[in-house]
Amino acid sequence: PLGDKKNMLFSGTAIARGRCTAVVIGTGQNTEIGKIASMVQEEEELTPLQIELKTVGKKIGIICLAVSAIVFLSGVLKDYSVARMLLVAVALAVAAIPEGLPAIVTVSLALGVQRMAKNNAIVRKLSSVETLGGVSVICTDKTGTLTKNKMMVRKIYSGLKEVKDYNNFIERYNKADSNSSKKTLTVGNLDSNSALKLLIDNAVLCNDAYYINKETGQITGDPTEVALIELGSFYSVDKNKLEKDYPRKLEEPFDSERKMMTTISKISTGDNHRNQRYILFS
């Protein structure tokens, strides 16, 4: 079963954190998303209403044919011409079989869709109205609050003191009307505060989130790490440039027991190992 598979990566998903080397074991229709696509392409099963209509139509058809046959035989036995009785029997069968039944059902379901749309419930398939009509009890469960899956750093403490400039920046950021105006906002430079600069560098370098599109500000990764990358951008700290200046040499991924992630970056170059220096971020 899919739930019992461990240490697997699935196509169509994004890696939020960590690094790995993977071996491809399935492509195309052999992947889980390929299996889903195959299931979608299969013919849909008939709904209970469609099955019932099919059964009722079959029964009505059999009854109509039986009555027409009885009328035909009765007329022939009473010395009416065969041609005349055949015409009467066919006319009776055509008139009795409810050809308009499917159309009436479709119109009824369409009216149901229209009524639901007025109550802000959009239905894509008519058969869904039938299914909803058969529901007597709806059980729902929602824990927590509705969120955008987006986090943001609200307060910064550097040297055991709260950074007031960042608080003012957050107020201006929240009051900005559009995304374009928000992108132009910055807190300021870090030249005058070495402790804060080290803190921001730590947040950006000890981080696996990255920009997909720098112009639109689209970042992928764990929501917490995305928020830290955005924090760096508020201080005009570019992760790509910072990683070139301080290349990562070793990392310890986030662990639930340690409750932290650790990276080691190279901060100086030298001719031998003795002259090389490294810095650890957590």
PESULNOR-V867959 format. One record per pair of residues at least 6 apart in sequence whose ideal C-beta (glycine too) atoms are under 8 Angstrom apart, sorted by the first residue. I is the first residue (numbers start at 1). GAP is how many residues later the second one is. D is the distance in Angstrom with one decimal. If there is no record, write none. Layout:
i=I gap=GAP d=D
i=I gap=GAP d=D
This chain:
i=2 gap=30 d=6.7
i=9 gap=6 d=7.5
i=9 gap=11 d=7.6
i=9 gap=13 d=5.3
i=10 gap=21 d=7.1
i=10 gap=22 d=5.2
i=10 gap=23 d=7.0
i=11 gap=20 d=4.8
i=11 gap=21 d=7.4
i=11 gap=22 d=5.3
i=11 gap=23 d=7.8
i=12 gap=19 d=8.0
i=12 gap=21 d=4.4
i=14 gap=206 d=6.1
i=16 gap=205 d=6.0
i=16 gap=206 d=4.7
i=17 gap=191 d=5.3
i=17 gap=204 d=6.9
i=17 gap=205 d=4.9
i=17 gap=208 d=7.0
i=17 gap=236 d=6.9
i=17 gap=237 d=6.1
i=18 gap=190 d=7.0
i=18 gap=235 d=4.9
i=18 gap=236 d=7.7
i=19 gap=189 d=7.6
i=19 gap=232 d=7.6
i=19 gap=234 d=7.4
i=26 gap=8 d=7.8
i=27 gap=7 d=8.0
i=28 gap=6 d=5.4
i=29 gap=6 d=7.0
i=29 gap=8 d=7.4
i=29 gap=9 d=5.8
i=46 gap=8 d=7.2
i=47 gap=80 d=4.7
i=47 gap=83 d=5.6
i=47 gap=84 d=6.9
i=48 gap=82 d=7.3
i=48 gap=86 d=7.2
i=49 gap=56 d=7.1
i=49 gap=78 d=7.6
i=49 gap=81 d=4.7
i=50 gap=77 d=7.6
i=53 gap=48 d=6.7
i=53 gap=49 d=6.8
i=53 gap=52 d=6.4
i=56 gap=45 d=7.8
i=57 gap=41 d=7.3
i=57 gap=44 d=6.7
i=60 gap=36 d=7.5
i=60 gap=37 d=6.5
i=60 gap=38 d=6.2
i=61 gap=36 d=5.9
i=63 gap=33 d=8.0
i=64 gap=28 d=7.5
i=64 gap=29 d=5.1
i=64 gap=32 d=4.2
i=64 gap=33 d=5.2
i=65 gap=28 d=6.2
i=67 gap=25 d=6.8
i=67 gap=29 d=7.0
i=68 gap=21 d=4.2
i=68 gap=22 d=7.2
i=68 gap=24 d=5.0
i=68 gap=25 d=4.3
i=68 gap=28 d=7.7
i=69 gap=20 d=7.0
i=71 gap=14 d=7.3
i=71 gap=17 d=6.4
i=71 gap=18 d=5.5
i=71 gap=21 d=6.0
i=72 gap=13 d=4.9
i=72 gap=14 d=6.5
i=72 gap=16 d=7.3
i=72 gap=17 d=4.0
i=75 gap=9 d=7.3
i=75 gap=10 d=3.7
i=75 gap=13 d=6.7
i=76 gap=6 d=6.1
i=76 gap=9 d=5.5
i=106 gap=20 d=6.8
i=109 gap=17 d=4.2
i=109 gap=18 d=7.7
i=109 gap=20 d=4.9
i=109 gap=21 d=6.5
i=110 gap=16 d=6.6
i=112 gap=17 d=4.2
i=112 gap=21 d=7.3
i=113 gap=10 d=5.0
i=113 gap=13 d=6.4
i=113 gap=16 d=5.7
i=116 gap=6 d=7.6
i=116 gap=7 d=5.7
i=116 gap=13 d=7.0
i=116 gap=16 d=7.9
i=117 gap=6 d=7.5
i=123 gap=6 d=5.9
i=123 gap=9 d=7.8
i=149 gap=74 d=5.8
i=150 gap=73 d=6.4
i=150 gap=76 d=7.6
i=150 gap=77 d=7.8
i=151 gap=72 d=4.6
i=151 gap=73 d=5.8
i=151 gap=75 d=7.0
i=151 gap=76 d=4.1
i=152 gap=75 d=5.3
i=152 gap=78 d=6.9
i=153 gap=13 d=8.0
i=153 gap=74 d=5.5
i=153 gap=75 d=6.9
i=153 gap=77 d=7.6
i=153 gap=78 d=4.6
i=154 gap=16 d=6.5
i=155 gap=7 d=6.3
i=155 gap=8 d=7.8
i=155 gap=11 d=7.2
i=155 gap=12 d=7.0
i=156 gap=6 d=7.2
i=156 gap=7 d=4.2
i=156 gap=10 d=4.8
i=156 gap=40 d=7.3
i=156 gap=43 d=7.3
i=156 gap=75 d=7.8
i=157 gap=6 d=7.1
i=158 gap=35 d=6.7
i=158 gap=37 d=4.9
i=158 gap=38 d=4.3
i=158 gap=41 d=5.5
i=159 gap=36 d=4.9
i=159 gap=37 d=8.0
i=163 gap=33 d=6.5
i=165 gap=22 d=5.7
i=165 gap=23 d=6.1
i=166 gap=21 d=5.7
i=166 gap=68 d=7.8
i=169 gap=16 d=6.8
i=169 gap=17 d=7.8
i=169 gap=18 d=4.5
i=169 gap=65 d=6.5
i=172 gap=13 d=6.0
i=173 gap=9 d=5.9
i=173 gap=12 d=5.7
i=173 gap=61 d=8.0
i=176 gap=6 d=4.4
i=176 gap=9 d=6.5
i=179 gap=38 d=7.3
i=183 gap=34 d=6.3
i=185 gap=49 d=7.4
i=186 gap=48 d=6.1
i=186 gap=49 d=6.9
i=186 gap=50 d=5.5
i=187 gap=47 d=5.1
i=187 gap=48 d=5.4
i=188 gap=47 d=7.3
i=189 gap=46 d=7.5
i=189 gap=47 d=7.0
i=190 gap=6 d=5.8
i=190 gap=7 d=3.8
i=190 gap=10 d=6.4
i=190 gap=45 d=5.7
i=190 gap=47 d=7.5
i=191 gap=6 d=7.7
i=200 gap=31 d=6.7
i=200 gap=32 d=5.7
i=200 gap=35 d=5.3
i=200 gap=37 d=5.5
i=201 gap=36 d=7.0
i=201 gap=41 d=6.5
i=201 gap=45 d=7.6
i=201 gap=80 d=7.7
i=202 gap=79 d=4.6
i=202 gap=80 d=7.7
i=203 gap=25 d=4.1
i=203 gap=28 d=5.8
i=203 gap=29 d=6.4
i=204 gap=24 d=6.6
i=204 gap=25 d=6.4
i=204 gap=27 d=7.9
i=204 gap=28 d=4.1
i=204 gap=33 d=5.6
i=204 gap=35 d=5.1
i=204 gap=38 d=5.7
i=205 gap=34 d=7.8
i=205 gap=37 d=6.1
i=205 gap=38 d=6.9
i=205 gap=41 d=6.0
i=205 gap=43 d=7.2
i=205 gap=58 d=6.3
i=205 gap=60 d=5.8
i=205 gap=76 d=5.3
i=206 gap=55 d=5.7
i=206 gap=56 d=7.1
i=206 gap=57 d=4.8
i=206 gap=75 d=3.9
i=206 gap=76 d=6.3
i=207 gap=14 d=7.7
i=207 gap=18 d=4.8
i=207 gap=21 d=5.5
i=207 gap=22 d=6.2
i=207 gap=32 d=7.3
i=208 gap=13 d=5.8
i=208 gap=14 d=7.3
i=208 gap=17 d=6.1
i=208 gap=53 d=8.0
i=209 gap=10 d=5.6
i=209 gap=11 d=6.7
i=209 gap=12 d=2.8
i=209 gap=13 d=6.3
i=209 gap=16 d=3.8
i=209 gap=17 d=4.8
i=209 gap=19 d=7.3
i=209 gap=20 d=4.9
i=210 gap=9 d=6.9
i=210 gap=10 d=6.6
i=210 gap=11 d=6.5
i=210 gap=19 d=7.5
i=210 gap=29 d=6.9
i=211 gap=6 d=7.7
i=211 gap=7 d=7.0
i=211 gap=8 d=5.5
i=211 gap=18 d=7.4
i=211 gap=28 d=7.3
i=211 gap=29 d=7.8
i=212 gap=6 d=4.6
i=212 gap=7 d=6.8
i=212 gap=8 d=5.3
i=217 gap=13 d=7.9
i=217 gap=16 d=7.7
i=219 gap=7 d=4.7
i=219 gap=10 d=5.5
i=219 gap=11 d=7.0
i=220 gap=6 d=7.6
i=221 gap=8 d=7.5
i=229 gap=10 d=6.1
i=232 gap=6 d=7.6
i=232 gap=7 d=6.3
i=232 gap=10 d=7.8
i=246 gap=19 d=4.0
i=246 gap=20 d=6.6
i=246 gap=21 d=5.7
i=246 gap=33 d=6.9
i=247 gap=18 d=6.3
i=247 gap=19 d=5.3
i=248 gap=15 d=5.4
i=248 gap=16 d=7.3
i=248 gap=17 d=5.3
i=249 gap=15 d=5.3
i=249 gap=16 d=6.5
i=249 gap=17 d=5.4
i=249 gap=29 d=6.6
i=250 gap=13 d=7.0
i=250 gap=14 d=4.2
i=251 gap=10 d=7.3
i=251 gap=11 d=6.8
i=251 gap=12 d=4.5
i=251 gap=13 d=7.2
i=252 gap=6 d=7.6
i=252 gap=9 d=6.7
i=252 gap=10 d=4.2
i=252 gap=11 d=7.6
i=253 gap=8 d=6.1
i=254 gap=6 d=6.8
i=254 gap=7 d=4.2
i=255 gap=6 d=7.9
i=260 gap=22 d=5.1
i=261 gap=21 d=6.9
i=262 gap=18 d=6.5
i=262 gap=19 d=7.0
i=262 gap=20 d=4.6
i=263 gap=17 d=7.4
i=263 gap=18 d=5.1
i=263 gap=19 d=7.9
i=264 gap=14 d=5.3
i=264 gap=15 d=7.3
i=264 gap=16 d=5.3
i=264 gap=17 d=7.8
i=265 gap=13 d=6.6
i=265 gap=14 d=5.5
i=265 gap=16 d=6.7
i=266 gap=10 d=6.7
i=266 gap=11 d=7.6
i=266 gap=12 d=5.6
i=267 gap=10 d=5.2
i=267 gap=11 d=6.4
i=267 gap=12 d=4.9
i=268 gap=7 d=7.3
i=268 gap=8 d=6.2
i=268 gap=9 d=4.4
i=269 gap=6 d=7.9
i=269 gap=7 d=6.7
i=270 gap=6 d=4.9
